[in-house]
Amino acid sequence: MSESTNIADKLKQTIDELEIDRHVNDFVVQIETVFSAARDKVGALAAERGDEVESFLDKMSTTIDERTEGRYAGQVGKVRDTVSTTVARLAEHAPAEAPKVWQVDEVEAPPTD
């Protein structure tokens, strides 16, 4: 047996003993879960606030056009369209029913005797 084959066999044995494949797979599953949750949250936010973003984009476009006398209208329009399209695409990833967050006001405990 050559030395390189022996080293490769020892390396494979060590990888198997350390269960590196399982740890990598577990890590990938965790990353997918985190990204999925983040996508859902961003999607819900985009769906919830999309109208506000559109209003902001309208005001921003108008202000820039007024201050620059329309010199950058083409570029501003492209940026506006890109942001608007991106927000709409993100909103498509909103969960069917966003989890409701209930805010509980602090309640004073009754006096104890």
C-alpha distances in whole Angstrom, upper triangle without the diagonal:
4,7,8,7,7,10,11,11,13,15,16,16,19,20,21,22,25,26,26,26,29,31,31,32,35,36,36,38,40,41,42,44,46,46,48,50,51,51,54,56,56,57,60,61,61,63,65,66,66,70,70,67,69,72,71,69,73,74,72,72,76,76,74,76,79,78,76,79,76,74,71,72,69,66,68,68,64,63,66,64,61,61,64,61,58,60,61,58,57,60,58,55,58,57,60,62,61,61,64,64,67,69,71,73,74,76,78,78,81,83,82,85
4,6,5,6,9,10,11,12,14,16,17,19,20,21,23,24,26,25,26,29,30,30,32,35,35,35,38,40,40,41,44,45,45,47,49,50,50,53,55,55,56,59,60,60,62,64,65,64,68,68,65,67,71,69,67,71,72,70,70,74,74,71,73,77,75,74,76,74,72,69,70,67,64,66,66,62,61,64,63,59,60,62,59,57,59,60,56,55,58,57,54,57,57,59,61,60,60,64,64,67,68,70,73,73,75,77,77,80,82,82,85
4,5,5,6,9,10,11,12,14,15,16,18,20,21,22,24,24,25,28,29,28,31,33,33,34,37,38,38,40,42,43,43,45,48,48,49,51,53,53,54,57,58,58,60,63,63,63,67,67,64,66,69,67,66,69,71,68,68,72,72,69,72,75,73,72,75,72,70,67,68,66,63,64,65,61,60,62,61,58,58,60,58,55,57,59,55,54,57,56,53,56,55,58,60,59,59,62,62,65,66,68,70,70,73,75,75,78,80,79,82
4,5,5,6,9,10,10,12,14,15,16,18,20,21,22,21,22,26,26,25,28,30,30,31,34,35,35,36,39,40,40,42,45,45,45,48,50,50,51,54,55,55,57,59,60,59,63,63,60,62,65,64,62,66,67,64,65,69,68,66,68,71,70,68,71,69,67,63,65,62,59,60,61,57,56,59,58,54,54,57,54,52,54,55,51,50,54,52,50,52,52,55,57,56,56,59,59,62,63,65,68,68,71,73,73,76,78,78,81
4,5,5,6,9,10,10,12,14,15,16,18,20,21,20,21,24,25,25,27,29,30,30,33,34,34,36,38,40,40,42,44,45,45,48,49,50,51,53,55,55,57,59,60,59,63,63,61,63,66,64,63,66,68,65,66,69,69,67,69,72,71,70,72,70,68,65,66,63,60,61,62,58,57,59,58,54,55,57,55,52,54,55,51,50,53,52,49,52,51,54,56,55,55,58,58,61,63,65,68,68,70,72,72,76,77,77,80
4,5,5,6,9,10,11,12,14,15,16,18,20,20,21,24,25,25,27,29,30,30,33,34,35,36,39,40,40,42,44,45,46,48,50,50,52,54,55,56,58,60,61,61,64,64,62,64,67,65,64,68,69,66,67,71,71,68,71,74,73,71,74,72,70,66,67,65,62,63,63,60,58,61,60,56,56,59,56,53,55,56,53,51,54,53,50,53,52,55,56,55,55,58,58,61,63,64,67,67,70,71,71,74,76,76,79
4,5,5,6,9,10,10,12,14,15,16,18,17,19,22,22,22,25,27,27,28,31,32,32,34,36,37,38,40,42,42,43,46,47,48,49,52,53,53,55,57,58,58,61,61,59,61,64,62,61,65,66,63,64,68,67,65,67,71,69,68,71,69,67,63,64,62,59,60,61,57,55,58,57,53,53,56,54,50,52,54,50,49,52,51,48,50,50,53,54,53,53,56,56,59,60,62,64,64,67,69,69,72,74,73,76
4,5,5,6,9,10,10,12,14,15,16,15,16,20,20,20,22,25,25,25,28,30,30,31,34,35,35,37,39,40,41,43,45,45,46,49,50,50,52,55,55,55,59,59,56,58,62,60,59,62,64,61,62,65,65,63,65,69,67,66,69,66,65,61,62,60,57,58,58,55,53,55,54,51,51,53,51,48,50,51,47,46,49,48,45,47,47,50,51,50,50,54,54,57,58,60,63,63,65,67,67,71,72,72,75
4,5,5,6,9,10,10,12,14,15,15,16,19,20,20,22,24,25,26,28,30,31,32,34,35,36,38,40,41,42,44,46,46,47,50,51,52,54,56,57,57,60,60,58,60,63,62,61,64,66,63,64,68,68,66,68,71,70,69,71,69,67,64,65,62,59,60,60,57,55,57,56,53,53,55,53,50,51,52,49,47,50,49,46,48,47,50,52,51,51,54,54,57,58,60,63,63,65,67,67,70,72,72,75
4,5,5,6,9,10,10,12,14,14,16,18,19,20,22,24,24,26,28,29,30,32,34,35,36,38,40,40,42,44,45,46,47,50,51,52,53,55,56,56,60,60,58,60,63,61,60,64,65,63,64,67,67,65,68,71,70,69,71,69,67,64,65,62,59,60,61,57,56,58,57,53,53,55,53,50,51,53,49,48,50,49,46,48,48,50,51,50,50,53,53,56,57,59,61,61,64,65,65,68,70,69,72
4,5,5,6,9,10,11,12,11,13,16,16,16,19,21,21,22,25,26,27,28,31,32,32,34,36,37,38,40,42,42,44,46,47,48,50,52,53,53,57,56,54,56,59,58,57,60,62,59,60,64,63,62,64,67,66,65,68,65,64,60,61,59,56,56,57,54,52,54,53,49,49,51,49,46,48,49,46,44,47,46,43,45,44,47,48,47,47,50,50,53,54,56,58,59,61,63,63,66,68,67,70
4,5,5,6,9,10,10,10,11,14,15,15,17,19,20,21,23,25,26,27,29,30,31,33,35,36,37,39,41,41,43,45,46,47,49,51,52,52,56,56,53,56,59,57,56,60,61,59,60,63,63,62,64,67,66,65,68,65,64,60,61,58,55,56,56,53,51,53,52,49,49,51,48,45,47,48,44,43,46,44,41,43,43,45,47,46,45,49,49,52,53,55,58,58,60,62,62,65,67,67,70
4,5,5,6,9,10,11,12,14,16,16,18,20,21,22,24,26,27,28,30,32,33,34,36,37,39,41,42,43,44,46,48,49,50,52,53,54,58,58,55,58,61,59,58,62,63,61,62,66,66,64,66,69,69,68,70,68,67,63,64,61,58,59,59,56,54,56,55,51,51,53,51,48,49,50,47,45,47,46,43,45,44,47,48,47,46,49,49,52,53,55,58,58,60,62,62,65,66,66,69
4,5,5,6,8,9,11,13,14,15,17,18,19,21,23,24,25,27,29,30,31,33,35,35,37,39,40,41,43,45,46,47,49,51,51,52,56,56,53,56,59,57,57,60,61,59,60,64,64,62,64,67,66,66,68,66,65,61,62,60,57,57,58,54,52,54,53,50,49,51,49,46,47,49,45,43,46,45,42,44,43,45,46,45,45,48,47,50,51,53,55,55,58,59,59,62,64,63,66
4,5,5,6,6,8,10,11,11,14,15,16,17,20,21,22,24,25,26,28,29,31,32,33,36,37,38,39,41,43,44,45,47,48,49,52,52,50,53,55,54,53,57,58,56,57,61,61,59,61,64,63,62,65,63,62,58,59,56,53,54,54,51,49,51,50,46,46,48,46,43,44,45,42,40,42,42,38,40,39,42,43,42,41,45,44,47,49,50,53,53,56,57,57,61,62,62,65
4,6,5,7,8,9,11,12,14,15,17,18,20,21,23,24,26,27,29,30,32,33,34,36,38,39,40,42,44,45,46,48,49,50,53,53,51,54,57,55,55,58,60,58,59,62,63,61,63,66,66,65,68,65,64,60,61,59,56,56,56,53,51,53,51,48,48,49,47,44,45,46,43,41,43,42,39,40,39,42,43,42,41,44,45,47,49,50,53,53,56,58,57,60,62,62,65
4,5,8,10,11,12,14,15,16,18,20,21,22,24,26,27,28,30,31,33,34,36,37,39,40,41,43,45,46,47,49,50,51,55,55,53,55,58,57,56,60,61,59,60,64,64,62,65,68,67,66,69,67,66,62,63,61,58,58,58,55,53,54,54,50,49,51,49,46,47,48,45,43,45,44,40,42,41,43,44,43,42,45,45,47,49,50,53,53,55,56,56,59,61,60,63
4,5,8,9,9,11,13,14,15,17,18,19,21,23,24,25,27,29,30,31,33,34,36,37,39,40,41,43,45,46,47,48,52,51,49,52,55,53,53,57,58,56,57,61,60,59,62,64,63,63,66,64,63,59,59,58,54,55,55,52,50,51,51,47,46,48,46,43,44,45,42,40,42,41,38,39,38,41,41,40,39,42,42,44,46,47,50,50,52,53,53,56,58,57,60
4,5,5,6,9,10,11,12,14,16,17,19,20,21,23,25,26,27,29,30,32,33,35,36,38,39,41,42,44,45,46,49,49,48,50,53,52,51,55,56,54,55,59,59,58,60,63,62,62,65,62,61,58,58,56,53,53,53,50,48,49,48,45,44,46,44,41,42,43,39,37,39,39,35,36,35,38,39,38,37,40,40,42,44,45,48,48,51,53,52,55,57,57,60
4,5,5,6,8,10,10,12,14,15,16,18,20,21,22,24,26,27,28,30,31,33,34,36,37,38,40,42,43,43,47,47,45,48,50,49,48,52,53,51,52,56,56,55,57,60,59,58,61,59,58,54,55,53,50,50,50,47,45,46,46,42,41,43,41,38,39,40,37,35,37,36,33,35,34,37,38,36,36,39,39,42,43,45,48,48,50,52,52,56,57,57,60
4,5,5,6,9,10,11,12,14,15,16,18,20,21,22,24,26,27,28,30,31,32,34,36,37,38,40,42,42,46,46,44,46,49,48,47,51,52,50,51,55,55,54,56,59,58,58,60,58,57,53,53,51,48,49,49,46,44,45,44,40,40,42,39,36,37,38,35,33,36,34,31,33,32,34,36,35,35,38,38,41,43,45,48,48,51,53,53,56,58,58,61
4,5,5,6,9,10,11,12,14,15,17,18,20,21,23,24,26,27,29,30,31,33,35,36,37,39,40,41,45,45,43,46,48,47,47,50,52,50,51,55,55,54,56,59,59,58,61,58,58,54,54,52,49,49,49,46,44,45,44,41,40,41,39,36,37,38,34,32,34,33,30,31,30,33,33,33,32,35,35,38,40,42,45,45,48,50,50,53,55,55,58
4,5,5,6,9,10,11,12,14,15,17,18,20,21,22,24,26,27,28,30,32,33,34,36,37,39,39,43,43,41,44,47,45,45,49,50,48,49,53,53,52,54,57,56,56,59,56,56,52,52,50,47,47,47,44,42,43,43,39,38,40,38,35,35,37,33,31,33,33,29,30,29,32,33,32,31,34,34,37,38,40,43,43,46,48,48,51,53,53,56
4,5,5,6,9,10,10,12,14,15,16,18,20,21,22,24,26,27,28,30,31,32,34,36,37,37,41,41,39,42,45,43,43,46,48,46,47,50,50,49,52,54,54,53,56,53,53,49,49,47,44,44,44,41,39,41,40,36,36,37,35,32,33,34,31,29,31,31,27,29,28,31,32,31,31,34,34,37,38,40,43,44,47,49,49,52,55,55,58
4,5,5,6,9,10,11,12,14,15,16,18,20,21,22,24,26,27,28,30,31,32,34,36,36,40,40,38,41,44,43,42,46,47,45,47,50,50,49,51,54,54,54,56,53,53,49,49,47,44,44,44,41,39,40,39,36,35,36,34,31,32,33,29,27,30,28,25,27,26,28,30,29,28,32,32,35,37,39,42,43,46,48,48,52,54,54,57
4,5,5,6,9,10,11,12,14,15,17,18,20,21,23,24,26,27,29,30,31,33,34,35,39,39,37,40,43,42,42,45,46,45,46,50,50,49,51,54,54,53,56,54,53,49,49,48,45,44,44,42,39,40,39,36,35,36,34,31,32,32,29,27,29,28,25,26,24,27,28,27,26,29,30,32,34,36,39,40,42,45,45,48,50,50,54
4,5,5,6,9,10,11,12,14,15,16,18,20,21,22,24,26,27,28,30,31,33,33,37,37,35,38,41,39,39,43,44,42,43,47,47,46,48,51,51,50,53,51,50,46,46,45,42,41,42,39,37,38,37,33,32,34,32,29,29,31,28,25,28,27,23,25,24,27,28,26,26,29,29,32,33,35,38,39,42,44,44,48,50,50,54
4,5,5,6,9,10,11,12,14,15,16,18,20,21,22,24,26,26,28,30,31,31,35,35,33,36,39,38,37,41,42,40,42,45,45,44,47,49,49,49,51,49,48,44,44,42,40,39,39,36,34,35,34,31,30,32,30,26,27,28,25,23,25,24,21,23,22,25,26,25,25,28,29,32,34,36,39,40,43,45,46,49,52,52,56
4,5,5,6,9,10,10,12,14,15,16,18,20,21,22,24,25,27,28,30,30,34,35,33,35,38,37,37,41,42,41,42,45,46,45,47,50,50,50,52,49,49,45,45,43,41,40,40,37,35,36,35,31,30,32,30,26,27,27,24,22,24,23,19,21,20,22,24,23,22,26,26,29,31,34,37,38,40,43,43,47,49,50,53
4,5,5,6,9,10,11,12,14,15,17,18,20,21,23,24,26,27,28,29,33,33,31,34,37,36,36,39,41,39,41,44,44,43,46,48,48,48,51,48,48,44,44,43,40,39,39,37,34,35,34,31,30,31,29,26,26,27,24,22,23,23,19,20,19,22,23,21,21,24,24,27,29,31,34,35,37,40,40,44,46,47,50
4,5,5,6,8,10,10,12,14,15,16,18,20,21,22,24,25,27,27,31,31,29,32,34,33,33,37,38,36,38,41,41,40,43,45,45,45,47,45,45,41,41,39,36,36,36,33,31,32,31,28,26,28,26,23,23,25,22,19,21,21,18,19,19,22,23,21,21,24,24,28,29,32,35,36,39,41,42,46,48,49,52
4,6,5,6,9,10,10,12,14,15,16,18,20,21,22,24,25,26,29,30,28,30,33,32,32,36,37,36,37,40,41,40,42,45,45,45,47,44,44,40,40,38,36,35,35,32,30,31,30,26,25,26,25,21,22,23,19,17,19,19,15,16,16,19,20,19,20,23,24,27,29,32,35,36,39,42,43,46,49,50,53
4,6,5,6,9,10,11,12,14,15,16,18,20,21,22,24,25,29,29,28,30,33,32,32,35,37,36,37,40,41,40,43,45,45,45,48,45,45,42,41,40,37,36,36,34,31,31,31,28,26,27,25,22,22,23,20,17,19,18,15,15,14,17,18,17,17,20,20,24,26,28,31,33,36,38,39,43,45,46,50
4,5,5,6,9,10,11,12,14,15,16,18,20,21,22,23,27,27,25,28,31,30,30,33,35,33,35,38,38,38,40,43,43,43,45,43,43,39,39,38,35,34,34,32,29,29,29,26,24,25,24,21,20,22,19,16,18,18,15,15,15,18,19,17,16,19,19,23,24,27,30,31,34,37,38,41,44,45,49
4,5,5,6,8,10,10,12,14,15,16,18,20,21,21,25,25,23,26,28,27,27,31,32,31,32,35,36,35,38,40,40,40,42,40,40,36,36,34,32,31,31,28,26,26,26,23,21,22,21,17,17,19,16,13,15,16,12,13,14,17,18,16,17,20,21,24,26,29,32,33,36,39,40,44,47,48,51
4,5,5,6,9,10,10,12,14,15,16,18,20,20,24,24,23,25,28,28,28,31,32,31,33,36,37,36,38,41,41,41,43,41,41,37,37,35,33,32,31,29,27,27,26,23,21,22,20,17,17,18,15,12,14,13,10,11,10,14,15,14,15,18,19,23,25,28,31,33,36,39,40,43,46,47,51
4,5,5,6,9,10,11,12,14,15,16,18,19,23,23,22,25,27,27,27,30,32,31,32,35,36,36,38,41,41,41,43,41,42,38,37,36,34,32,32,30,27,27,26,24,22,22,21,18,17,18,16,13,14,14,10,10,10,13,14,11,12,15,15,19,21,24,27,29,32,35,36,39,42,44,47
4,5,5,6,8,10,10,12,14,15,16,17,21,21,19,22,25,24,24,27,29,28,29,32,33,32,35,37,37,38,40,38,38,34,34,33,30,29,29,27,24,24,24,21,19,20,19,16,15,16,14,11,13,14,10,10,11,15,15,13,14,16,16,20,21,25,27,29,32,35,37,40,43,45,48
4,5,5,6,8,10,10,12,14,15,15,19,20,18,20,23,23,23,26,27,26,28,31,32,31,33,36,36,36,39,36,37,33,32,31,28,27,27,25,22,22,21,19,17,17,16,13,12,13,11,8,10,10,7,8,9,13,14,12,14,17,18,21,23,27,29,32,35,38,40,43,46,47,51
4,6,5,6,9,10,10,12,14,15,18,19,18,20,23,23,23,26,28,27,29,32,33,33,35,37,38,38,40,38,38,35,34,33,31,29,28,27,24,23,23,21,18,18,17,15,13,13,12,9,9,9,6,5,6,10,10,9,10,13,15,18,21,24,27,29,32,36,37,40,43,45,49
4,5,5,6,9,10,10,12,14,17,17,16,19,21,21,22,25,26,26,27,30,31,31,33,35,36,37,39,36,37,34,33,32,30,28,28,26,24,23,23,21,18,18,18,15,13,14,13,10,10,12,9,7,8,12,11,9,10,12,13,16,18,21,24,26,30,33,35,38,41,43,46
4,5,5,6,9,10,10,11,15,15,13,16,19,18,18,22,23,22,24,27,27,27,30,32,32,33,35,33,34,30,29,28,26,24,24,23,20,19,19,17,14,14,14,11,9,11,11,7,8,10,8,7,10,13,14,11,13,15,16,19,20,24,26,29,32,35,37,41,44,45,49
4,5,5,6,8,10,10,14,14,13,15,18,18,19,21,23,23,24,27,28,28,30,32,33,34,35,33,34,30,29,28,26,24,24,22,20,19,18,16,14,13,13,10,8,9,8,5,4,7,5,4,7,10,11,10,13,15,16,20,22,25,28,31,33,37,39,42,45,47,51
4,5,5,6,8,10,13,14,14,16,18,18,19,22,23,24,25,28,29,29,31,33,34,35,37,34,36,32,31,30,29,26,26,25,22,21,20,19,16,15,15,13,10,11,11,8,6,9,7,4,7,9,9,7,10,11,13,16,18,22,24,27,30,34,36,39,42,44,48
4,5,5,6,8,11,11,11,14,15,15,17,19,20,20,22,25,25,26,28,30,31,32,34,32,33,30,28,28,26,24,24,23,20,19,19,18,14,14,15,13,9,11,12,9,7,11,10,8,10,13,12,10,12,13,13,17,18,22,24,27,30,33,35,38,41,44,47
4,5,5,5,9,9,8,11,13,13,14,17,18,18,20,22,23,24,26,28,29,30,31,29,30,27,25,25,23,21,20,20,17,15,15,14,11,10,11,9,6,7,9,6,5,9,9,8,11,13,14,12,15,16,17,20,21,25,27,30,33,37,39,42,45,47,51
4,6,5,8,10,10,12,14,15,16,18,20,20,22,24,25,26,28,30,31,32,33,31,32,29,27,27,26,23,22,22,20,17,17,16,14,12,12,11,8,8,9,8,4,8,9,7,10,11,11,10,14,15,16,19,21,25,27,30,33,36,39,42,45,47,51
4,6,8,9,10,12,13,14,16,18,19,20,22,24,25,26,28,29,31,32,33,31,33,30,28,28,27,24,23,24,21,19,19,19,16,14,15,14,10,11,13,11,8,11,12,9,11,12,12,10,13,13,14,17,18,22,24,27,30,33,36,38,42,44,48
4,6,5,6,9,10,11,12,14,16,16,18,20,21,22,24,26,27,28,30,28,30,27,25,26,24,21,21,21,18,16,17,16,13,12,14,13,9,10,13,11,9,13,14,12,15,16,16,13,16,16,16,19,20,23,25,28,31,34,37,40,43,46,49
4,5,5,6,9,10,10,12,14,15,16,18,20,21,22,24,26,27,28,26,28,24,22,23,22,19,18,18,16,13,13,14,11,8,10,10,7,7,11,10,8,11,13,12,15,16,17,15,18,19,20,22,23,27,29,32,35,38,41,44,47,49,53
4,5,5,6,9,10,11,12,14,15,17,18,20,21,23,24,26,26,25,27,24,22,23,22,19,18,19,17,14,14,15,12,10,13,13,10,10,14,13,11,14,16,15,18,19,19,18,20,20,21,23,24,28,29,32,35,39,41,44,47,50,53
4,5,5,6,9,10,11,12,14,15,16,18,20,21,22,24,25,24,26,23,21,23,21,18,18,19,17,13,15,16,13,11,14,14,11,12,16,15,13,17,18,17,20,21,20,19,21,21,21,23,23,27,28,31,34,37,40,43,46,48,52
4,5,5,6,9,10,10,12,14,15,16,18,20,21,22,23,22,23,21,19,20,18,15,15,15,13,10,12,12,9,8,11,11,8,10,13,12,12,15,17,16,19,21,21,19,22,22,22,25,25,29,30,33,36,39,42,45,48,51,54
4,5,5,6,9,10,10,12,14,15,16,18,20,21,22,20,22,19,17,18,17,14,13,14,12,9,10,12,9,7,10,11,9,10,14,14,13,16,18,18,21,22,23,21,24,24,25,28,28,32,33,36,39,42,45,48,51,54,57
4,5,5,6,9,10,11,12,14,15,17,18,20,21,19,22,19,17,19,18,15,14,16,14,11,13,15,12,10,14,15,13,14,17,17,16,19,21,20,24,25,25,23,26,25,26,28,28,31,32,35,38,41,44,47,50,53,56
4,5,5,6,8,10,10,12,14,15,16,18,19,18,20,18,16,18,17,13,13,15,13,10,13,14,11,10,14,15,12,15,18,17,17,20,22,21,24,26,26,24,27,26,26,28,28,31,32,35,38,41,44,47,50,53,56
4,5,5,6,8,10,10,12,14,15,16,17,16,17,15,13,14,13,10,10,11,9,6,9,11,8,8,12,13,11,13,16,16,16,19,21,21,25,26,27,25,28,28,28,31,31,34,35,38,41,44,47,50,53,56,59
4,6,5,6,9,10,11,12,14,15,16,14,17,15,12,14,14,10,10,13,12,8,11,13,12,10,14,16,14,15,19,19,19,22,24,24,27,28,29,28,30,30,31,33,33,36,37,40,43,46,49,52,55,57,61
4,6,5,6,9,10,10,12,14,15,14,17,15,13,16,15,12,12,15,13,11,14,16,14,13,17,18,17,18,22,22,21,24,26,26,29,31,31,29,32,31,31,33,33,36,36,39,42,45,48,51,53,56,60
4,5,5,6,8,10,11,12,14,13,15,12,11,14,13,9,10,13,11,9,12,14,12,13,16,17,16,18,21,21,21,24,26,26,29,31,32,30,32,32,32,34,33,37,37,40,43,46,49,52,54,57,61
4,6,5,6,9,10,11,12,10,12,10,8,10,10,6,7,10,9,7,11,13,12,12,15,17,16,18,21,21,22,25,27,27,31,32,33,31,34,34,34,37,36,40,40,43,46,49,52,55,58,61,64
4,6,5,6,9,10,10,9,12,11,9,12,13,9,10,14,13,11,14,16,15,15,19,20,20,21,24,25,25,27,30,30,33,34,35,33,36,36,36,38,38,41,41,44,47,50,53,56,59,62,65
4,5,5,6,9,10,10,12,11,11,14,14,11,12,15,14,13,16,18,17,17,21,22,21,23,26,26,26,29,31,31,35,36,36,35,37,37,36,38,38,41,41,43,47,49,52,55,58,61,64
4,5,5,6,8,8,9,8,8,11,11,8,10,13,12,11,15,17,16,17,20,21,21,23,25,26,26,29,31,31,35,37,37,36,38,38,38,40,39,43,43,45,49,51,55,57,60,63,66
4,6,5,5,4,7,7,6,10,10,8,10,13,13,12,15,17,17,18,21,22,22,24,26,27,28,30,32,33,37,38,39,37,40,40,40,42,42,45,46,48,51,54,57,60,63,66,69
4,6,5,6,9,10,10,14,14,12,14,17,17,16,19,21,20,21,24,25,25,27,29,30,30,33,35,35,39,40,41,39,42,41,41,43,43,46,46,48,51,54,57,60,62,65,69
4,6,8,9,10,11,14,14,12,15,18,17,17,20,22,21,22,25,26,26,28,30,31,32,34,36,36,40,42,42,40,43,42,42,44,43,46,46,48,52,54,57,60,62,65,69
4,5,6,7,9,12,12,11,14,16,16,16,19,21,21,22,25,26,26,28,30,31,32,34,36,37,41,42,43,41,44,44,44,46,45,48,49,51,54,57,60,63,65,68,71
4,6,8,9,12,13,12,14,17,17,17,20,22,22,23,26,27,28,29,31,32,33,36,38,38,42,43,44,43,45,45,45,48,47,50,50,53,56,59,62,65,67,70,73
4,5,5,8,10,9,11,14,14,14,17,19,19,20,22,24,25,26,28,30,31,33,35,36,39,41,42,41,43,44,44,46,46,49,50,52,56,58,62,65,67,70,73
4,6,8,9,10,11,13,14,15,17,19,20,21,23,25,26,27,29,31,32,34,36,37,41,42,44,42,45,45,46,48,48,51,52,54,58,60,63,66,69,72,75
4,5,5,6,8,10,11,12,14,15,17,18,20,21,22,24,26,27,28,30,32,33,37,39,40,39,42,42,42,45,45,48,49,52,55,58,61,64,66,69,72
4,6,5,6,9,10,10,12,14,15,16,18,20,21,22,24,25,26,28,31,32,35,37,38,37,40,41,41,44,44,47,48,51,54,57,60,63,65,68,72
4,5,5,6,9,10,11,12,14,15,16,18,20,21,22,24,26,27,29,31,35,36,38,37,40,41,41,44,45,48,49,52,55,58,61,64,67,70,73
4,5,5,6,9,10,11,12,14,15,17,18,20,21,23,24,26,28,29,33,35,37,35,38,39,40,42,43,46,47,50,53,56,59,62,65,67,71
4,5,5,6,9,10,11,12,14,15,16,18,20,21,22,24,26,27,31,33,34,33,36,36,37,40,40,43,44,47,50,53,56,59,62,64,68
4,5,5,6,9,10,10,12,14,15,16,18,20,21,23,25,26,30,31,33,32,35,36,36,39,40,43,44,47,51,54,57,60,62,65,69
4,5,5,6,9,10,10,12,14,15,16,18,20,21,23,25,29,30,32,31,34,35,36,39,40,44,45,48,51,54,57,60,63,65,69
4,5,5,6,8,10,10,12,14,15,16,18,20,22,23,27,29,30,29,32,33,33,36,37,41,42,44,48,51,54,57,59,62,66
4,5,5,6,8,10,11,12,14,15,16,19,21,22,25,27,28,27,30,31,32,34,35,39,40,43,46,49,52,55,58,60,64
4,6,5,6,8,10,10,12,14,15,17,19,20,24,26,27,27,30,31,32,35,36,40,41,44,47,50,53,56,59,62,65
4,5,5,6,9,10,10,12,14,15,17,19,23,25,27,26,29,30,31,34,35,39,40,43,46,50,52,55,58,61,64
4,5,5,6,9,10,10,12,14,16,17,21,23,24,23,26,27,28,31,32,35,37,39,43,46,49,52,55,57,61
4,5,5,6,9,10,11,13,15,16,20,21,23,22,25,26,27,30,31,35,36,39,42,46,48,51,54,57,60
4,6,5,6,9,10,11,13,15,19,20,22,21,25,26,28,31,32,36,38,41,44,48,50,53,56,58,62
4,5,5,6,9,10,11,13,17,19,21,20,23,25,26,29,30,34,36,39,42,45,48,51,54,56,60
4,5,5,6,9,10,11,15,17,18,17,20,22,23,26,27,31,33,36,39,42,44,48,51,53,57
4,5,5,7,9,10,14,15,17,17,20,22,23,27,28,32,34,37,40,44,46,49,52,54,58
4,5,5,7,10,13,15,17,17,20,22,24,27,29,33,35,38,41,45,47,50,53,55,59
4,5,5,7,11,13,15,14,17,19,21,24,26,30,32,35,38,41,43,47,50,52,55
4,5,5,9,11,12,12,15,17,19,22,24,28,30,33,36,40,42,45,48,50,54
4,6,8,10,12,13,16,19,21,24,26,30,33,36,39,42,44,47,50,52,56
4,6,9,11,11,14,17,19,23,25,28,31,34,37,40,42,45,48,50,54
4,6,8,7,11,13,15,19,21,25,28,31,33,37,39,42,45,47,50
4,5,6,9,12,14,18,21,24,27,30,32,36,37,40,44,45,49
4,6,9,12,15,18,22,25,28,31,33,37,38,41,44,46,49
4,6,9,12,15,18,21,24,27,29,33,34,37,40,42,46
4,6,9,12,15,19,22,25,27,31,32,35,38,40,44
4,6,10,13,16,19,22,24,28,29,32,35,37,40
4,6,10,13,16,19,21,25,26,29,32,34,38
4,6,10,13,16,18,22,23,26,29,31,35
4,6,10,13,15,18,20,23,26,28,32
4,6,9,12,16,18,21,24,26,30
4,6,8,12,14,17,20,22,26
4,6,10,12,15,18,21,24
4,7,9,12,15,18,21
4,6,9,12,15,18
4,6,9,12,15
4,6,9,12
4,6,10
4,7
4
